[in-house]
Amino acid sequence: MVTRSKNRSLYQCYNARCRGARIVCGKGHTLGSTDNGNGTISLLKLKRGAPLEYSVCQACIDFASMGSPLTKKDRGWA
């Protein structure tokens, strides 16, 4: 049985964007728990398949779902 998170993830949002080596919100929201203080997230987290579930996304009015959450095996490539 596969357990899936009920939290929204950046993997599911059409507004998540890669800019250089960073992940940003295309709607300008500051992503919580950032690792550099400027509201962006390191692309390495995406590469490693981290969950990318941030509190700011959970109640975001701009969240645009692309569908079901990805399973852990379908995330990342490192």
C-alpha positions in Angstrom: 0.0 0.0 0.0 1.4 3.4 -1.0 0.8 6.2 1.4 0.5 9.6 -0.2 0.8 13.0 1.5 -2.3 15.1 1.6 -0.2 18.3 1.6 0.2 20.4 -1.5 3.6 20.1 -3.0 5.5 22.3 -5.5 5.6 19.2 -7.7 1.8 19.7 -8.2 1.7 23.5 -8.8 1.8 25.1 -12.2 3.2 28.3 -10.6 6.5 26.6 -9.4 9.4 27.9 -11.6 13.0 27.2 -11.9 15.2 30.2 -12.2 18.9 29.3 -12.5 19.7 27.1 -9.5 16.6 28.2 -7.5 12.9 27.3 -7.4 10.6 30.3 -7.1 6.8 30.9 -7.0 5.6 32.4 -10.3 3.0 34.3 -8.4 5.6 36.0 -6.2 4.9 34.2 -3.0 7.8 33.7 -0.6 8.3 30.0 -0.1 8.6 29.0 3.6 11.6 27.5 5.3 13.9 28.8 2.6 17.6 28.0 2.8 18.9 31.4 1.7 16.5 34.0 3.1 15.3 35.4 -0.2 12.1 33.3 -0.6 13.5 30.7 -3.0 14.5 27.1 -2.7 17.6 25.3 -3.9 17.1 23.3 -7.1 19.1 20.6 -5.4 16.1 19.7 -3.3 14.1 19.0 -6.5 17.0 17.0 -7.9 17.2 14.9 -4.7 13.4 14.3 -4.7 12.7 16.2 -1.4 8.9 16.5 -0.6 8.8 20.3 -1.4 5.7 20.7 0.8 5.7 24.2 2.2 3.2 25.8 4.6 2.7 28.8 2.4 1.4 26.5 -0.3 -1.2 24.7 1.8 -3.7 27.6 1.9 -2.5 29.5 -1.2 -5.3 31.0 -3.3 -3.0 30.9 -6.4 -2.2 27.2 -6.1 -2.9 25.7 -9.5 -2.9 21.9 -9.3 -1.4 19.8 -12.0 -3.0 16.6 -10.5 -2.2 14.0 -8.0 0.9 14.1 -5.8 4.0 12.3 -7.2 5.1 9.1 -5.5 8.6 9.3 -3.9 10.0 7.0 -6.6 8.8 9.4 -9.3 10.6 12.5 -7.8 14.1 13.6 -8.4 16.9 12.2 -10.5 20.0 12.2 -8.2 
